[in-house]
Amino acid sequence: MASAITILQRIPVVGGLAYKERVQLLSSSFTAALAPEKNNRYFRHAIAVLVNGGKIGYVAPEIAAHYYEPLLAREGQPVTCPGRRAAPIEREQTGVESFVDFSSLDVTPLA
């Protein structure tokens, strides 16, 4: 019997439309680097999602608020996690192009 997917295994990467060309080149699964953006004037807790050095979007704001400070504290220590392209039905239902998996992230979120 397959185990249920948890929310931490399905963190949406938002803003992907701005990076659509990069997102379309992604394989079905990939490794993403997480990079807090201290000077992002539009999104106070911006965590960029990078693949092969190129930005593909941001961690969804409601999740980023809990991980921003802990990731910022690890500056200089790259934090990576698995990612995957959204299935066609997921894209249709949510508009999200990709997801990252925080289930084994070596960072403790803020409450």
Helices and strands as residue ranges (DSSP letters): G 7-9, E 11-14, G 16-19, H 20-25, E 29-36, E 47-51, E 54-59, H 61-73, E 79-85, H 88-94, E 98-100
